[in-house]
Amino acid sequence: MTAYIMNQCIICGTCWDICPKHAVEEFEDYYRITSECDDCGKCVKACPNYAIAKTVSIGKRLEERSNAEMDSGDS
């Protein structure tokens, strides 16, 4: 899995419709990206609510936040 659908998803179905690999599973009240994802990025670009992020970018943001907290003395 190379992308993650975050909480701000409004369950519009855009990602499900646009995925060429059919790597988005639809459930009653959420969507999930499966291991079939080939990292094309179409869902990330198409999401109207910016609710999809590549896991690498999430990890980078968390790392930057952690480093900033360490620099400021917060834990």
mmCIF file of the N, C-alpha and C atoms, coordinates in Angstrom:
data_MODEL
# 
_entry.id   MODEL 
# 
loop_
_atom_site.group_PDB 
_atom_site.id 
_atom_site.type_symbol 
_atom_site.label_atom_id 
_atom_site.label_alt_id 
_atom_site.label_comp_id 
_atom_site.label_asym_id 
_atom_site.label_entity_id 
_atom_site.label_seq_id 
_atom_site.pdbx_PDB_ins_code 
_atom_site.Cartn_x 
_atom_site.Cartn_y 
_atom_site.Cartn_z 
_atom_site.occupancy 
_atom_site.B_iso_or_equiv 
_atom_site.pdbx_formal_charge 
_atom_site.auth_seq_id 
_atom_site.auth_comp_id 
_atom_site.auth_asym_id 
_atom_site.auth_atom_id 
_atom_site.pdbx_PDB_model_num 
ATOM 1   N N  . MET A 1 1  ? 0.856   -1.176 0.000   1.00 0.00 ? 1  MET A N  1 
ATOM 2   C CA . MET A 1 1  ? 0.000   0.000  0.000   1.00 0.00 ? 1  MET A CA 1 
ATOM 3   C C  . MET A 1 1  ? 0.892   1.226  0.000   1.00 0.00 ? 1  MET A C  1 
ATOM 4   N N  . THR A 1 2  ? 0.621   2.146  -0.875  1.00 0.00 ? 2  THR A N  1 
ATOM 5   C CA . THR A 1 2  ? 1.464   3.328  -0.978  1.00 0.00 ? 2  THR A CA 1 
ATOM 6   C C  . THR A 1 2  ? 0.703   4.627  -0.740  1.00 0.00 ? 2  THR A C  1 
ATOM 7   N N  . ALA A 1 3  ? -0.555  4.547  -0.485  1.00 0.00 ? 3  ALA A N  1 
ATOM 8   C CA . ALA A 1 3  ? -1.332  5.751  -0.186  1.00 0.00 ? 3  ALA A CA 1 
ATOM 9   C C  . ALA A 1 3  ? -2.278  5.451  0.961   1.00 0.00 ? 3  ALA A C  1 
ATOM 10  N N  . TYR A 1 4  ? -2.730  6.494  1.613   1.00 0.00 ? 4  TYR A N  1 
ATOM 11  C CA . TYR A 1 4  ? -3.572  6.351  2.787   1.00 0.00 ? 4  TYR A CA 1 
ATOM 12  C C  . TYR A 1 4  ? -4.715  7.354  2.712   1.00 0.00 ? 4  TYR A C  1 
ATOM 13  N N  . ILE A 1 5  ? -5.923  6.888  2.942   1.00 0.00 ? 5  ILE A N  1 
ATOM 14  C CA . ILE A 1 5  ? -7.093  7.772  2.970   1.00 0.00 ? 5  ILE A CA 1 
ATOM 15  C C  . ILE A 1 5  ? -7.304  8.219  4.405   1.00 0.00 ? 5  ILE A C  1 
ATOM 16  N N  . MET A 1 6  ? -7.260  9.524  4.604   1.00 0.00 ? 6  MET A N  1 
ATOM 17  C CA . MET A 1 6  ? -7.317  10.085 5.946   1.00 0.00 ? 6  MET A CA 1 
ATOM 18  C C  . MET A 1 6  ? -8.753  10.407 6.369   1.00 0.00 ? 6  MET A C  1 
ATOM 19  N N  . ASN A 1 7  ? -8.890  10.854 7.601   1.00 0.00 ? 7  ASN A N  1 
ATOM 20  C CA . ASN A 1 7  ? -10.208 11.092 8.198   1.00 0.00 ? 7  ASN A CA 1 
ATOM 21  C C  . ASN A 1 7  ? -11.040 12.148 7.490   1.00 0.00 ? 7  ASN A C  1 
ATOM 22  N N  . GLN A 1 8  ? -10.414 13.072 6.773   1.00 0.00 ? 8  GLN A N  1 
ATOM 23  C CA . GLN A 1 8  ? -11.206 14.105 6.111   1.00 0.00 ? 8  GLN A CA 1 
ATOM 24  C C  . GLN A 1 8  ? -11.904 13.608 4.848   1.00 0.00 ? 8  GLN A C  1 
ATOM 25  N N  . CYS A 1 9  ? -11.828 12.318 4.572   1.00 0.00 ? 9  CYS A N  1 
ATOM 26  C CA . CYS A 1 9  ? -12.547 11.714 3.445   1.00 0.00 ? 9  CYS A CA 1 
ATOM 27  C C  . CYS A 1 9  ? -14.050 11.959 3.609   1.00 0.00 ? 9  CYS A C  1 
ATOM 28  N N  . ILE A 1 10 ? -14.677 12.430 2.526   1.00 0.00 ? 10 ILE A N  1 
ATOM 29  C CA . ILE A 1 10 ? -16.123 12.703 2.560   1.00 0.00 ? 10 ILE A CA 1 
ATOM 30  C C  . ILE A 1 10 ? -16.925 11.600 1.848   1.00 0.00 ? 10 ILE A C  1 
ATOM 31  N N  . ILE A 1 11 ? -16.254 10.496 1.545   1.00 0.00 ? 11 ILE A N  1 
ATOM 32  C CA . ILE A 1 11 ? -16.871 9.319  0.949   1.00 0.00 ? 11 ILE A CA 1 
ATOM 33  C C  . ILE A 1 11 ? -17.590 9.663  -0.363  1.00 0.00 ? 11 ILE A C  1 
ATOM 34  N N  . CYS A 1 12 ? -16.905 10.429 -1.211  1.00 0.00 ? 12 CYS A N  1 
ATOM 35  C CA . CYS A 1 12 ? -17.512 10.862 -2.471  1.00 0.00 ? 12 CYS A CA 1 
ATOM 36  C C  . CYS A 1 12 ? -17.337 9.830  -3.590  1.00 0.00 ? 12 CYS A C  1 
ATOM 37  N N  . GLY A 1 13 ? -16.330 8.964  -3.481  1.00 0.00 ? 13 GLY A N  1 
ATOM 38  C CA . GLY A 1 13 ? -16.119 7.936  -4.492  1.00 0.00 ? 13 GLY A CA 1 
ATOM 39  C C  . GLY A 1 13 ? -15.195 8.328  -5.633  1.00 0.00 ? 13 GLY A C  1 
ATOM 40  N N  . THR A 1 14 ? -14.649 9.523  -5.596  1.00 0.00 ? 14 THR A N  1 
ATOM 41  C CA . THR A 1 14 ? -13.765 9.969  -6.669  1.00 0.00 ? 14 THR A CA 1 
ATOM 42  C C  . THR A 1 14 ? -12.564 9.044  -6.808  1.00 0.00 ? 14 THR A C  1 
ATOM 43  N N  . CYS A 1 15 ? -11.949 8.675  -5.710  1.00 0.00 ? 15 CYS A N  1 
ATOM 44  C CA . CYS A 1 15 ? -10.774 7.787  -5.748  1.00 0.00 ? 15 CYS A CA 1 
ATOM 45  C C  . CYS A 1 15 ? -11.142 6.422  -6.318  1.00 0.00 ? 15 CYS A C  1 
ATOM 46  N N  . TRP A 1 16 ? -12.284 5.931  -5.931  1.00 0.00 ? 16 TRP A N  1 
ATOM 47  C CA . TRP A 1 16 ? -12.752 4.631  -6.416  1.00 0.00 ? 16 TRP A CA 1 
ATOM 48  C C  . TRP A 1 16 ? -12.976 4.666  -7.920  1.00 0.00 ? 16 TRP A C  1 
ATOM 49  N N  . ASP A 1 17 ? -13.559 5.756  -8.397  1.00 0.00 ? 17 ASP A N  1 
ATOM 50  C CA . ASP A 1 17 ? -13.841 5.908  -9.823  1.00 0.00 ? 17 ASP A CA 1 
ATOM 51  C C  . ASP A 1 17 ? -12.587 6.049  -10.675 1.00 0.00 ? 17 ASP A C  1 
ATOM 52  N N  . ILE A 1 18 ? -11.573 6.726  -10.161 1.00 0.00 ? 18 ILE A N  1 
ATOM 53  C CA . ILE A 1 18 ? -10.420 7.075  -10.981 1.00 0.00 ? 18 ILE A CA 1 
ATOM 54  C C  . ILE A 1 18 ? -9.296  6.039  -10.955 1.00 0.00 ? 18 ILE A C  1 
ATOM 55  N N  . CYS A 1 19 ? -9.288  5.155  -10.006 1.00 0.00 ? 19 CYS A N  1 
ATOM 56  C CA . CYS A 1 19 ? -8.170  4.215  -9.840  1.00 0.00 ? 19 CYS A CA 1 
ATOM 57  C C  . CYS A 1 19 ? -8.105  3.202  -10.984 1.00 0.00 ? 19 CYS A C  1 
ATOM 58  N N  . PRO A 1 20 ? -7.019  3.213  -11.775 1.00 0.00 ? 20 PRO A N  1 
ATOM 59  C CA . PRO A 1 20 ? -6.909  2.283  -12.896 1.00 0.00 ? 20 PRO A CA 1 
ATOM 60  C C  . PRO A 1 20 ? -6.648  0.834  -12.462 1.00 0.00 ? 20 PRO A C  1 
ATOM 61  N N  . LYS A 1 21 ? -6.177  0.647  -11.243 1.00 0.00 ? 21 LYS A N  1 
ATOM 62  C CA . LYS A 1 21 ? -5.877  -0.699 -10.731 1.00 0.00 ? 21 LYS A CA 1 
ATOM 63  C C  . LYS A 1 21 ? -7.002  -1.258 -9.857  1.00 0.00 ? 21 LYS A C  1 
ATOM 64  N N  . HIS A 1 22 ? -8.052  -0.486 -9.684  1.00 0.00 ? 22 HIS A N  1 
ATOM 65  C CA . HIS A 1 22 ? -9.160  -0.891 -8.794  1.00 0.00 ? 22 HIS A CA 1 
ATOM 66  C C  . HIS A 1 22 ? -8.634  -1.237 -7.405  1.00 0.00 ? 22 HIS A C  1 
ATOM 67  N N  . ALA A 1 23 ? -7.728  -0.382 -6.925  1.00 0.00 ? 23 ALA A N  1 
ATOM 68  C CA . ALA A 1 23 ? -7.067  -0.621 -5.641  1.00 0.00 ? 23 ALA A CA 1 
ATOM 69  C C  . ALA A 1 23 ? -7.759  0.084  -4.484  1.00 0.00 ? 23 ALA A C  1 
ATOM 70  N N  . VAL A 1 24 ? -8.961  0.565  -4.705  1.00 0.00 ? 24 VAL A N  1 
ATOM 71  C CA . VAL A 1 24 ? -9.709  1.225  -3.641  1.00 0.00 ? 24 VAL A CA 1 
ATOM 72  C C  . VAL A 1 24 ? -10.913 0.360  -3.303  1.00 0.00 ? 24 VAL A C  1 
ATOM 73  N N  . GLU A 1 25 ? -10.966 -0.053 -2.048  1.00 0.00 ? 25 GLU A N  1 
ATOM 74  C CA . GLU A 1 25 ? -12.103 -0.852 -1.581  1.00 0.00 ? 25 GLU A CA 1 
ATOM 75  C C  . GLU A 1 25 ? -13.152 0.077  -1.001  1.00 0.00 ? 25 GLU A C  1 
ATOM 76  N N  . GLU A 1 26 ? -14.377 -0.177 -1.346  1.00 0.00 ? 26 GLU A N  1 
ATOM 77  C CA . GLU A 1 26 ? -15.493 0.629  -0.860  1.00 0.00 ? 26 GLU A CA 1 
ATOM 78  C C  . GLU A 1 26 ? -16.218 -0.129 0.248   1.00 0.00 ? 26 GLU A C  1 
ATOM 79  N N  . PHE A 1 27 ? -16.375 0.521  1.379   1.00 0.00 ? 27 PHE A N  1 
ATOM 80  C CA . PHE A 1 27 ? -17.143 -0.019 2.489   1.00 0.00 ? 27 PHE A CA 1 
ATOM 81  C C  . PHE A 1 27 ? -18.318 0.908  2.738   1.00 0.00 ? 27 PHE A C  1 
ATOM 82  N N  . GLU A 1 28 ? -19.164 0.576  3.671   1.00 0.00 ? 28 GLU A N  1 
ATOM 83  C CA . GLU A 1 28 ? -20.375 1.365  3.898   1.00 0.00 ? 28 GLU A CA 1 
ATOM 84  C C  . GLU A 1 28 ? -20.065 2.819  4.250   1.00 0.00 ? 28 GLU A C  1 
ATOM 85  N N  . ASP A 1 29 ? -19.072 3.040  5.109   1.00 0.00 ? 29 ASP A N  1 
ATOM 86  C CA . ASP A 1 29 ? -18.804 4.410  5.553   1.00 0.00 ? 29 ASP A CA 1 
ATOM 87  C C  . ASP A 1 29 ? -17.341 4.841  5.416   1.00 0.00 ? 29 ASP A C  1 
ATOM 88  N N  . TYR A 1 30 ? -16.570 4.133  4.587   1.00 0.00 ? 30 TYR A N  1 
ATOM 89  C CA . TYR A 1 30 ? -15.188 4.543  4.318   1.00 0.00 ? 30 TYR A CA 1 
ATOM 90  C C  . TYR A 1 30 ? -14.638 3.809  3.107   1.00 0.00 ? 30 TYR A C  1 
ATOM 91  N N  . TYR A 1 31 ? -13.504 4.312  2.624   1.00 0.00 ? 31 TYR A N  1 
ATOM 92  C CA . TYR A 1 31 ? -12.762 3.673  1.542   1.00 0.00 ? 31 TYR A CA 1 
ATOM 93  C C  . TYR A 1 31 ? -11.389 3.306  2.072   1.00 0.00 ? 31 TYR A C  1 
ATOM 94  N N  . ARG A 1 32 ? -10.777 2.291  1.463   1.00 0.00 ? 32 ARG A N  1 
ATOM 95  C CA . ARG A 1 32 ? -9.443  1.875  1.855   1.00 0.00 ? 32 ARG A CA 1 
ATOM 96  C C  . ARG A 1 32 ? -8.639  1.540  0.604   1.00 0.00 ? 32 ARG A C  1 
ATOM 97  N N  . ILE A 1 33 ? -7.389  1.948  0.566   1.00 0.00 ? 33 ILE A N  1 
ATOM 98  C CA . ILE A 1 33 ? -6.511  1.634  -0.551  1.00 0.00 ? 33 ILE A CA 1 
ATOM 99  C C  . ILE A 1 33 ? -5.804  0.323  -0.248  1.00 0.00 ? 33 ILE A C  1 
ATOM 100 N N  . THR A 1 34 ? -5.841  -0.590 -1.211  1.00 0.00 ? 34 THR A N  1 
ATOM 101 C CA . THR A 1 34 ? -5.293  -1.927 -1.014  1.00 0.00 ? 34 THR A CA 1 
ATOM 102 C C  . THR A 1 34 ? -3.868  -2.040 -1.527  1.00 0.00 ? 34 THR A C  1 
ATOM 103 N N  . SER A 1 35 ? -3.297  -3.197 -1.364  1.00 0.00 ? 35 SER A N  1 
ATOM 104 C CA . SER A 1 35 ? -1.931  -3.466 -1.813  1.00 0.00 ? 35 SER A CA 1 
ATOM 105 C C  . SER A 1 35 ? -1.815  -3.497 -3.336  1.00 0.00 ? 35 SER A C  1 
ATOM 106 N N  . GLU A 1 36 ? -2.937  -3.468 -4.038  1.00 0.00 ? 36 GLU A N  1 
ATOM 107 C CA . GLU A 1 36 ? -2.917  -3.414 -5.503  1.00 0.00 ? 36 GLU A CA 1 
ATOM 108 C C  . GLU A 1 36 ? -2.457  -2.053 -6.013  1.00 0.00 ? 36 GLU A C  1 
ATOM 109 N N  . CYS A 1 37 ? -2.406  -1.066 -5.147  1.00 0.00 ? 37 CYS A N  1 
ATOM 110 C CA . CYS A 1 37 ? -1.997  0.294  -5.520  1.00 0.00 ? 37 CYS A CA 1 
ATOM 111 C C  . CYS A 1 37 ? -0.596  0.268  -6.124  1.00 0.00 ? 37 CYS A C  1 
ATOM 112 N N  . ASP A 1 38 ? -0.440  0.927  -7.281  1.00 0.00 ? 38 ASP A N  1 
ATOM 113 C CA . ASP A 1 38 ? 0.874   0.983  -7.925  1.00 0.00 ? 38 ASP A CA 1 
ATOM 114 C C  . ASP A 1 38 ? 1.502   2.369  -7.831  1.00 0.00 ? 38 ASP A C  1 
ATOM 115 N N  . ASP A 1 39 ? 0.979   3.195  -6.948  1.00 0.00 ? 39 ASP A N  1 
ATOM 116 C CA . ASP A 1 39 ? 1.559   4.504  -6.661  1.00 0.00 ? 39 ASP A CA 1 
ATOM 117 C C  . ASP A 1 39 ? 1.472   5.469  -7.833  1.00 0.00 ? 39 ASP A C  1 
ATOM 118 N N  . CYS A 1 40 ? 0.414   5.385  -8.627  1.00 0.00 ? 40 CYS A N  1 
ATOM 119 C CA . CYS A 1 40 ? 0.275   6.275  -9.786  1.00 0.00 ? 40 CYS A CA 1 
ATOM 120 C C  . CYS A 1 40 ? -0.066  7.701  -9.371  1.00 0.00 ? 40 CYS A C  1 
ATOM 121 N N  . GLY A 1 41 ? -0.695  7.868  -8.208  1.00 0.00 ? 41 GLY A N  1 
ATOM 122 C CA . GLY A 1 41 ? -1.012  9.187  -7.694  1.00 0.00 ? 41 GLY A CA 1 
ATOM 123 C C  . GLY A 1 41 ? -2.285  9.814  -8.221  1.00 0.00 ? 41 GLY A C  1 
ATOM 124 N N  . LYS A 1 42 ? -3.025  9.103  -9.060  1.00 0.00 ? 42 LYS A N  1 
ATOM 125 C CA . LYS A 1 42 ? -4.259  9.675  -9.621  1.00 0.00 ? 42 LYS A CA 1 
ATOM 126 C C  . LYS A 1 42 ? -5.277  9.997  -8.529  1.00 0.00 ? 42 LYS A C  1 
ATOM 127 N N  . CYS A 1 43 ? -5.395  9.143  -7.544  1.00 0.00 ? 43 CYS A N  1 
ATOM 128 C CA . CYS A 1 43 ? -6.358  9.383  -6.469  1.00 0.00 ? 43 CYS A CA 1 
ATOM 129 C C  . CYS A 1 43 ? -5.955  10.590 -5.624  1.00 0.00 ? 43 CYS A C  1 
ATOM 130 N N  . VAL A 1 44 ? -4.654  10.721 -5.376  1.00 0.00 ? 44 VAL A N  1 
ATOM 131 C CA . VAL A 1 44 ? -4.164  11.845 -4.580  1.00 0.00 ? 44 VAL A CA 1 
ATOM 132 C C  . VAL A 1 44 ? -4.505  13.159 -5.272  1.00 0.00 ? 44 VAL A C  1 
ATOM 133 N N  . LYS A 1 45 ? -4.260  13.223 -6.571  1.00 0.00 ? 45 LYS A N  1 
ATOM 134 C CA . LYS A 1 45 ? -4.523  14.443 -7.342  1.00 0.00 ? 45 LYS A CA 1 
ATOM 135 C C  . LYS A 1 45 ? -6.018  14.707 -7.502  1.00 0.00 ? 45 LYS A C  1 
ATOM 136 N N  . ALA A 1 46 ? -6.831  13.662 -7.575  1.00 0.00 ? 46 ALA A N  1 
ATOM 137 C CA . ALA A 1 46 ? -8.263  13.826 -7.855  1.00 0.00 ? 46 ALA A CA 1 
ATOM 138 C C  . ALA A 1 46 ? -9.118  14.103 -6.622  1.00 0.00 ? 46 ALA A C  1 
ATOM 139 N N  . CYS A 1 47 ? -8.635  13.758 -5.458  1.00 0.00 ? 47 CYS A N  1 
ATOM 140 C CA . CYS A 1 47 ? -9.452  13.890 -4.243  1.00 0.00 ? 47 CYS A CA 1 
ATOM 141 C C  . CYS A 1 47 ? -9.836  15.348 -4.004  1.00 0.00 ? 47 CYS A C  1 
ATOM 142 N N  . PRO A 1 48 ? -11.143 15.642 -3.977  1.00 0.00 ? 48 PRO A N  1 
ATOM 143 C CA . PRO A 1 48 ? -11.593 17.023 -3.803  1.00 0.00 ? 48 PRO A CA 1 
ATOM 144 C C  . PRO A 1 48 ? -11.387 17.561 -2.394  1.00 0.00 ? 48 PRO A C  1 
ATOM 145 N N  . ASN A 1 49 ? -11.132 16.675 -1.436  1.00 0.00 ? 49 ASN A N  1 
ATOM 146 C CA . ASN A 1 49 ? -10.981 17.106 -0.048  1.00 0.00 ? 49 ASN A CA 1 
ATOM 147 C C  . ASN A 1 49 ? -9.556  16.904 0.469   1.00 0.00 ? 49 ASN A C  1 
ATOM 148 N N  . TYR A 1 50 ? -8.636  16.601 -0.438  1.00 0.00 ? 50 TYR A N  1 
ATOM 149 C CA . TYR A 1 50 ? -7.230  16.379 -0.071  1.00 0.00 ? 50 TYR A CA 1 
ATOM 150 C C  . TYR A 1 50 ? -7.090  15.361 1.063   1.00 0.00 ? 50 TYR A C  1 
ATOM 151 N N  . ALA A 1 51 ? -7.872  14.300 0.968   1.00 0.00 ? 51 ALA A N  1 
ATOM 152 C CA . ALA A 1 51 ? -7.912  13.307 2.041   1.00 0.00 ? 51 ALA A CA 1 
ATOM 153 C C  . ALA A 1 51 ? -7.015  12.104 1.785   1.00 0.00 ? 51 ALA A C  1 
ATOM 154 N N  . ILE A 1 52 ? -6.268  12.120 0.686   1.00 0.00 ? 52 ILE A N  1 
ATOM 155 C CA . ILE A 1 52 ? -5.397  10.989 0.380   1.00 0.00 ? 52 ILE A CA 1 
ATOM 156 C C  . ILE A 1 52 ? -3.962  11.486 0.343   1.00 0.00 ? 52 ILE A C  1 
ATOM 157 N N  . ALA A 1 53 ? -3.102  10.769 1.044   1.00 0.00 ? 53 ALA A N  1 
ATOM 158 C CA . ALA A 1 53 ? -1.683  11.116 1.063   1.00 0.00 ? 53 ALA A CA 1 
ATOM 159 C C  . ALA A 1 53 ? -0.868  9.860  0.852   1.00 0.00 ? 53 ALA A C  1 
ATOM 160 N N  . LYS A 1 54 ? 0.261   10.044 0.240   1.00 0.00 ? 54 LYS A N  1 
ATOM 161 C CA . LYS A 1 54 ? 1.185   8.922  0.114   1.00 0.00 ? 54 LYS A CA 1 
ATOM 162 C C  . LYS A 1 54 ? 1.805   8.678  1.480   1.00 0.00 ? 54 LYS A C  1 
ATOM 163 N N  . THR A 1 55 ? 1.998   7.438  1.841   1.00 0.00 ? 55 THR A N  1 
ATOM 164 C CA . THR A 1 55 ? 2.497   7.118  3.174   1.00 0.00 ? 55 THR A CA 1 
ATOM 165 C C  . THR A 1 55 ? 3.864   7.728  3.424   1.00 0.00 ? 55 THR A C  1 
ATOM 166 N N  . VAL A 1 56 ? 4.656   7.878  2.400   1.00 0.00 ? 56 VAL A N  1 
ATOM 167 C CA . VAL A 1 56 ? 5.964   8.493  2.569   1.00 0.00 ? 56 VAL A CA 1 
ATOM 168 C C  . VAL A 1 56 ? 5.809   9.926  3.051   1.00 0.00 ? 56 VAL A C  1 
ATOM 169 N N  . SER A 1 57 ? 4.864   10.664 2.479   1.00 0.00 ? 57 SER A N  1 
ATOM 170 C CA . SER A 1 57 ? 4.685   12.058 2.885   1.00 0.00 ? 57 SER A CA 1 
ATOM 171 C C  . SER A 1 57 ? 4.158   12.144 4.313   1.00 0.00 ? 57 SER A C  1 
ATOM 172 N N  . ILE A 1 58 ? 3.320   11.214 4.719   1.00 0.00 ? 58 ILE A N  1 
ATOM 173 C CA . ILE A 1 58 ? 2.829   11.197 6.097   1.00 0.00 ? 58 ILE A CA 1 
ATOM 174 C C  . ILE A 1 58 ? 4.002   10.952 7.046   1.00 0.00 ? 58 ILE A C  1 
ATOM 175 N N  . GLY A 1 59 ? 4.820   9.977  6.710   1.00 0.00 ? 59 GLY A N  1 
ATOM 176 C CA . GLY A 1 59 ? 5.990   9.675  7.534   1.00 0.00 ? 59 GLY A CA 1 
ATOM 177 C C  . GLY A 1 59 ? 6.933   10.855 7.628   1.00 0.00 ? 59 GLY A C  1 
ATOM 178 N N  . LYS A 1 60 ? 7.129   11.552 6.520   1.00 0.00 ? 60 LYS A N  1 
ATOM 179 C CA . LYS A 1 60 ? 8.008   12.712 6.516   1.00 0.00 ? 60 LYS A CA 1 
ATOM 180 C C  . LYS A 1 60 ? 7.451   13.822 7.393   1.00 0.00 ? 60 LYS A C  1 
ATOM 181 N N  . ARG A 1 61 ? 6.128   14.070 7.308   1.00 0.00 ? 61 ARG A N  1 
ATOM 182 C CA . ARG A 1 61 ? 5.515   15.094 8.145   1.00 0.00 ? 61 ARG A CA 1 
ATOM 183 C C  . ARG A 1 61 ? 5.643   14.751 9.623   1.00 0.00 ? 61 ARG A C  1 
ATOM 184 N N  . LEU A 1 62 ? 5.425   13.486 9.972   1.00 0.00 ? 62 LEU A N  1 
ATOM 185 C CA . LEU A 1 62 ? 5.552   13.074 11.369  1.00 0.00 ? 62 LEU A CA 1 
ATOM 186 C C  . LEU A 1 62 ? 6.993   13.225 11.848  1.00 0.00 ? 62 LEU A C  1 
ATOM 187 N N  . GLU A 1 63 ? 7.944   12.874 10.987  1.00 0.00 ? 63 GLU A N  1 
ATOM 188 C CA . GLU A 1 63 ? 9.355   13.012 11.338  1.00 0.00 ? 63 GLU A CA 1 
ATOM 189 C C  . GLU A 1 63 ? 9.715   14.483 11.553  1.00 0.00 ? 63 GLU A C  1 
ATOM 190 N N  . GLU A 1 64 ? 9.250   15.349 10.658  1.00 0.00 ? 64 GLU A N  1 
ATOM 191 C CA . GLU A 1 64 ? 9.538   16.782 10.794  1.00 0.00 ? 64 GLU A CA 1 
ATOM 192 C C  . GLU A 1 64 ? 8.926   17.328 12.080  1.00 0.00 ? 64 GLU A C  1 
ATOM 193 N N  . ARG A 1 65 ? 7.698   16.894 12.394  1.00 0.00 ? 65 ARG A N  1 
ATOM 194 C CA . ARG A 1 65 ? 7.042   17.353 13.619  1.00 0.00 ? 65 ARG A CA 1 
ATOM 195 C C  . ARG A 1 65 ? 7.813   16.888 14.850  1.00 0.00 ? 65 ARG A C  1 
ATOM 196 N N  . SER A 1 66 ? 8.236   15.642 14.829  1.00 0.00 ? 66 SER A N  1 
ATOM 197 C CA . SER A 1 66 ? 8.998   15.086 15.939  1.00 0.00 ? 66 SER A CA 1 
ATOM 198 C C  . SER A 1 66 ? 10.311  15.837 16.126  1.00 0.00 ? 66 SER A C  1 
ATOM 199 N N  . ASN A 1 67 ? 11.000  16.117 15.015  1.00 0.00 ? 67 ASN A N  1 
ATOM 200 C CA . ASN A 1 67 ? 12.265  16.849 15.095  1.00 0.00 ? 67 ASN A CA 1 
ATOM 201 C C  . ASN A 1 67 ? 12.045  18.253 15.634  1.00 0.00 ? 67 ASN A C  1 
ATOM 202 N N  . ALA A 1 68 ? 10.971  18.906 15.214  1.00 0.00 ? 68 ALA A N  1 
ATOM 203 C CA . ALA A 1 68 ? 10.662  20.249 15.685  1.00 0.00 ? 68 ALA A CA 1 
ATOM 204 C C  . ALA A 1 68 ? 10.364  20.245 17.189  1.00 0.00 ? 68 ALA A C  1 
ATOM 205 N N  . GLU A 1 69 ? 9.652   19.225 17.653  1.00 0.00 ? 69 GLU A N  1 
ATOM 206 C CA . GLU A 1 69 ? 9.352   19.116 19.079  1.00 0.00 ? 69 GLU A CA 1 
ATOM 207 C C  . GLU A 1 69 ? 10.623  18.889 19.889  1.00 0.00 ? 69 GLU A C  1 
ATOM 208 N N  . MET A 1 70 ? 11.530  18.072 19.346  1.00 0.00 ? 70 MET A N  1 
ATOM 209 C CA . MET A 1 70 ? 12.790  17.797 20.031  1.00 0.00 ? 70 MET A CA 1 
ATOM 210 C C  . MET A 1 70 ? 13.633  19.069 20.100  1.00 0.00 ? 70 MET A C  1 
ATOM 211 N N  . ASP A 1 71 ? 13.636  19.848 19.025  1.00 0.00 ? 71 ASP A N  1 
ATOM 212 C CA . ASP A 1 71 ? 14.409  21.093 18.990  1.00 0.00 ? 71 ASP A CA 1 
ATOM 213 C C  . ASP A 1 71 ? 13.883  22.114 19.974  1.00 0.00 ? 71 ASP A C  1 
ATOM 214 N N  . SER A 1 72 ? 12.554  22.108 20.174  1.00 0.00 ? 72 SER A N  1 
ATOM 215 C CA . SER A 1 72 ? 11.959  23.092 21.082  1.00 0.00 ? 72 SER A CA 1 
ATOM 216 C C  . SER A 1 72 ? 11.891  22.596 22.523  1.00 0.00 ? 72 SER A C  1 
ATOM 217 N N  . GLY A 1 73 ? 12.245  21.346 22.739  1.00 0.00 ? 73 GLY A N  1 
ATOM 218 C CA . GLY A 1 73 ? 12.221  20.794 24.082  1.00 0.00 ? 73 GLY A CA 1 
ATOM 219 C C  . GLY A 1 73 ? 10.918  20.128 24.457  1.00 0.00 ? 73 GLY A C  1 
ATOM 220 N N  . ASP A 1 74 ? 9.916   20.110 23.552  1.00 0.00 ? 74 ASP A N  1 
ATOM 221 C CA . ASP A 1 74 ? 8.630   19.447 23.819  1.00 0.00 ? 74 ASP A CA 1 
ATOM 222 C C  . ASP A 1 74 ? 8.774   17.953 23.569  1.00 0.00 ? 74 ASP A C  1 
ATOM 223 N N  . SER A 1 75 ? 8.055   17.139 24.315  1.00 0.00 ? 75 SER A N  1 
ATOM 224 C CA . SER A 1 75 ? 8.080   15.682 24.097  1.00 0.00 ? 75 SER A CA 1 
ATOM 225 C C  . SER A 1 75 ? 6.688   15.147 24.038  1.00 0.00 ? 75 SER A C  1 
# 
